[in-house]
């Protein structure tokens, strides 16, 4: 058995385990049920502040606007993602379609990405992103107020090395965002998908994508996706 087959088998095993856990009935209300809800807390940790994990701005702490439901990507998940991608993103072209605090896109810029487009619909968050951009003197970062899916659709085919997708968990943006991201991605590019559930290869196949790496941290299902080579 080849190394690639072993790696794919391990990822699929993790996904099947997460799917089985998601299918289990919820605990009844009460103290016991409340205790089981605690793993969701890491997804909320750090609201109001972003800490850059690595690169040029490593350890820099940046204040961000507070918003109901704002869910910055946990430090542990962000660190794992950029370990998967490698520490040096020099020359990469990136689009963070649901930027929020800007944690993901700014991390990419800190690690050398040549262009990072931060797209956010909330006016207050957009203003805060402009402030962060100016404070960091992040010339590679462009902040845009607008719809993340529309921005992906406007991107030229094969123009992006990394697409960052972290839509609101209660939204219906996941399917159109994945479809648009797959069209904008280079042949060797990556899509990072953060979701409230696991996405398996059979769902992603319609867009020519497959799970390359996967991590579950509390309520967060973190997927690193790549294009599937045509058969």
C-alpha positions in Angstrom: 0.0 0.0 0.0 1.4 3.4 -1.0 1.9 6.3 1.4 -0.7 8.3 -0.5 -3.2 5.5 0.0 -2.4 5.3 3.7 -2.8 9.0 4.1 -6.2 9.0 2.3 -7.4 6.1 4.4 -6.4 7.9 7.6 -8.3 11.1 6.5 -11.4 9.1 5.6 -11.3 7.3 8.9 -11.3 10.6 10.8 -14.2 11.8 8.6 -16.2 8.6 9.3 -15.6 9.0 13.0 -16.8 12.6 12.9 -19.9 11.7 10.9 -20.7 8.9 13.4 -20.4 11.3 16.3 -22.6 13.9 14.6 -25.3 11.3 14.0 -25.6 10.4 17.7 -28.7 11.8 19.4 -28.3 14.9 21.4 -28.1 14.6 25.2 -31.3 15.6 27.1 -31.5 19.1 28.5 -30.0 19.6 32.0 -26.6 19.7 33.6 -25.3 16.7 31.7 -26.4 18.1 28.3 -24.9 21.5 29.2 -21.5 19.9 30.0 -21.5 18.2 26.5 -21.9 21.6 24.9 -18.6 22.9 26.4 -16.4 21.8 23.4 -18.0 24.6 21.4 -16.2 27.2 23.6 -12.9 27.2 21.7 -14.6 28.6 18.6 -15.5 31.7 20.5 -12.3 32.2 22.4 -10.4 35.3 21.4 -13.4 37.3 20.2 -12.2 40.9 20.4 -8.6 40.1 19.7 -6.5 38.5 17.0 -3.1 37.0 17.7 -0.9 36.5 14.7 0.7 33.0 15.1 3.7 33.2 12.7 5.6 35.1 10.1 6.5 38.8 9.9 4.0 39.8 12.5 4.4 36.8 14.8 2.9 37.3 18.3 1.3 40.6 17.4 -2.0 41.1 19.1 -4.6 43.1 17.3 -7.9 44.3 18.7 -11.0 43.7 16.6 -14.6 44.9 16.8 -17.0 42.8 18.9 -20.0 41.5 17.0 -22.8 39.0 18.0 -21.8 35.6 16.6 -18.3 36.7 15.6 -16.2 33.5 15.7 -12.5 34.0 15.1 -10.7 30.8 14.0 -9.1 29.4 17.2 -5.4 29.8 17.5 -4.9 26.0 17.5 -6.8 25.5 14.3 -5.0 28.4 12.6 -1.6 27.2 13.6 -2.4 23.7 12.3 -3.7 25.1 9.0 -0.5 27.0 8.3 1.6 24.0 9.4 -0.3 22.0 6.7 0.3 24.8 4.1 4.0 25.3 5.1 5.4 28.3 6.9 6.4 30.3 3.7 3.5 31.5 1.5 5.8 33.8 -0.6 4.1 34.8 -3.9 0.7 33.2 -3.0 -2.5 34.9 -4.1 -5.2 34.6 -1.5 -8.8 35.5 -1.0 -10.5 35.4 2.5 -14.2 35.4 1.4 -15.7 35.9 4.9 -12.9 37.8 6.6 -14.6 38.7 9.9 -11.7 39.6 12.2 -9.2 39.1 9.3 -7.3 36.4 11.4 -6.9 34.0 8.5 -6.1 36.4 5.7 -3.7 38.5 7.9 -1.9 35.2 8.9 -1.4 34.5 5.2 0.0 38.0 4.6 2.3 37.7 7.6 3.8 34.6 6.0 4.6 36.3 2.8 1.5 36.0 0.5 1.9 38.5 -2.3 -1.8 39.5 -2.4 -4.5 38.9 0.2 -8.1 40.1 -0.5 -10.2 40.4 2.6 -13.9 40.4 1.8 -16.4 41.3 4.5 -20.0 42.5 4.4 -20.3 44.1 7.9 -19.4 47.8 7.8 -18.0 47.9 11.3 -15.7 44.9 10.7 -14.6 46.4 7.4 -13.6 49.6 9.2 -11.6 47.6 11.7 -9.9 45.6 9.0 -8.8 48.9 7.4 -7.4 50.0 10.7 -5.5 46.7 11.1 -4.1 47.0 7.6 -2.8 50.5 8.2 -1.3 49.6 11.6 0.6 46.6 10.1 1.5 48.6 6.9 0.2 45.5 5.1 0.7 46.6 1.5 -0.2 43.1 0.2 -3.7 43.3 1.9 -6.7 44.7 0.2 -9.9 45.2 2.2 -13.2 45.0 0.3 -16.7 45.4 1.7 -19.1 43.1 -0.2 -20.3 39.5 -0.7 -17.7 36.8 -0.4 -19.4 34.5 -2.9 -19.7 37.3 -5.4 -16.0 38.2 -5.0 -15.1 34.6 -5.7 -17.2 34.5 -8.8 -15.5 37.7 -10.0 -12.0 36.2 -9.6 -10.4 35.0 -12.8 -10.3 31.3 -13.4 -7.2 29.7 -11.9 -6.1 33.0 -10.3 -6.0 32.0 -6.6 -3.5 29.8 -4.7 -5.5 29.8 -1.5 -9.2 30.4 -0.8 -10.2 30.8 2.8 -13.8 29.9 3.5 -15.2 30.5 7.0 -18.9 31.5 6.5 -21.3 32.0 9.4 -22.2 28.5 10.6 -25.9 29.2 10.3 -25.7 30.4 6.7 -26.4 28.8 3.4 -23.2 30.1 1.8 -21.2 26.8 1.9 -22.3 25.3 -1.3 -22.1 28.4 -3.6 -18.8 29.4 -1.9 -17.2 26.0 -2.6 -18.4 26.0 -6.2 -17.1 29.5 -6.8 -13.8 28.7 -5.0 -13.1 25.6 -7.1 -13.4 27.7 -10.3 -11.0 30.4 -9.1 -8.4 28.0 -7.8 -5.1 27.2 -9.5 -4.4 23.5 -10.3 -2.2 23.2 -7.3 -4.1 25.5 -5.0 -5.9 24.9 -1.7 -9.3 25.7 -0.2 -9.5 26.0 3.5 -13.1 25.2 4.7 -14.2 25.8 8.3 -17.7 24.4 9.0 -20.0 23.2 11.7 -19.9 19.7 10.3 -17.7 17.4 8.3 -17.7 17.6 4.5 -16.8 14.3 2.8 -15.2 13.6 -0.5 -18.5 12.4 -2.1 -20.0 15.8 -1.5 -17.0 17.7 -2.7 -16.5 15.7 -5.9 -19.1 17.8 -7.8 -16.6 20.7 -7.7 -13.5 18.5 -8.3 -12.3 18.9 -4.7 -11.3 16.4 -2.1 -10.1 16.5 1.5 -6.4 16.7 1.9 -6.2 17.3 5.6 -8.9 17.4 8.3 -9.1 18.4 12.0 -12.0 18.7 14.5 -11.5 21.1 17.4 -14.6 21.5 19.5 -17.5 22.7 17.3 -15.1 23.5 14.4 -14.5 21.1 11.5 -11.4 22.3 9.6 -10.8 21.0 6.1 -7.9 21.6 3.8 -9.1 20.8 0.3 -7.3 20.2 -3.0 -8.3 19.6 -6.6 -8.8 16.0 -7.6 -6.7 15.1 -10.7 -8.9 14.2 -13.6 -9.2 10.4 -14.1 
